[in-house]
Amino acid sequence: MEEKSEILYAADLAKVLGKSQHSISMAIQRDSDMLPPGRFKMGRLWAWRRATVMKWLDQLEDQDETPAPRRGPGRPRATPASPLELRG
């Protein structure tokens, strides 16, 4: 029987979240909110407690509504010229 470690490193977290290790590393660099809270360093490596990650996943599952988009709408488009104006 496989013993589960209490500590998850980036590679372990990637497996749990179904992401690549590279995407986890990039999210760490950007300090993204796609990662669970409670990250800490163990030597040179970032780590999370398994219980914290599982609790965070449960909270995500319990959310009824989708989160609001992080950025607003883009700039408004200019009104296109009419064909009469183009001929003109």
PyMOL commands that set and color helices and strands:
alter all, ss='L'
color gray80, all
select helices_A, chain A and resi 10-17+21-30+50-62+83-87
alter helices_A, ss='H'
color red, helices_A
select strands_A, chain A and resi 7-9+40-42+45-49
alter strands_A, ss='S'
color yellow, strands_A
deselect
rebuild
show_as cartoon
